[in-house]
Amino acid sequence: MKKGVDIGGTFVKVFWEDGRREKHYIKDLSKNREAFLKRVREICFEGNPEAVGVAVAGFTSLKGVVYKSPNIPALDGVDIREVLDGLRIKVVNDVSAGAFGEWFYDHRESKVLLFVAVGTGLGGGLVVEGKPFLGACGSSLELGHHAIRAGGERCSCGRLGCWEAYCSSYGLERIYERLSGKRFRDFQVIERAEGGEPFALEAVREFKDNLLLGLVNAVHILNPDLVVLGGGLVGAMRRLLDGLEEELRVACEDLPGRCFRLSFSTCAEYCMARGALALTLRDDI
């Protein structure tokens, strides 16, 4: 039996080949690298799996080394293959795994599938002709860290003006604080927007404008036939993002604008673990 494992800063999520799902709370260990990695190893070995796909948030090389994980510092510089020595594994960036899962389980008709996940951070994944595009070193599609504003807000990676700095949980919270002078969590801002509060509605509008800006860039560069949006924040904001596909199409040049359709992911919080599992089910990847 094979399984996929999504290593996050708060939870490690597991998706088994038979459909079983597990969620392990790990946040209390996330500042203690040794304890964090020990628990990750235990979770990956549990159940004596035949193979494990591992999805990791951050700049992850083709050899399984996490060079930097902006939102999970305990993983910085970690060689996942070394940590999981003794297991048959495949290691990939979490959103690249999620993108492959979207194609493998839901959208095999797509030739060029772009997956953008927005939650704590923002990441992208690309599947071309049924294979994940990982780049020369494994760090392709780090869309959250392409700049949409010179000298803009500070991102979790330390740079200024990254797309993630405007489209993420902390990005939405920062926009709301700038407009209202008050600090609320992302889900509270969404609740206020759904209740009609002007500051929250303006924060969501600004968030949506920034989301569109990054998506226009991605569509023009990658020319996908399918754009899938996922991640916890997008899922929570779904009702507030009505009309996004048409707005994106209008904002794009005519040719790439005619080529794509937009879909919202339905696999919820297990997208990345599901995609990591899917990678173990293909011998040619």
URCORVEN-V890852 format. One record per helix or strand. SS is the DSSP state (~ for helix, > for strand). FROM is the first residue (numbers start at 1). TO is the last residue. If there is no record, write none. Layout:
SS/FROM/TO + SS/FROM/TO
This chain:
>/2/7 + >/11/16 + >/21/25 + ~/27/29 + ~/33/45 + >/51/56 + >/59/60 + >/65/68 + ~/73/75 + >/78/79 + ~/80/83 + >/89/93 + ~/94/106 + >/112/118 + >/122/128 + >/131/132 + ~/143/145 + >/147/147 + >/154/154 + >/160/160 + >/162/162 + ~/163/165 + ~/169/180 + ~/186/194 + ~/198/222 + >/226/230 + ~/232/236 + ~/238/241 + ~/244/251 + ~/254/259 + >/261/264 + ~/268/280
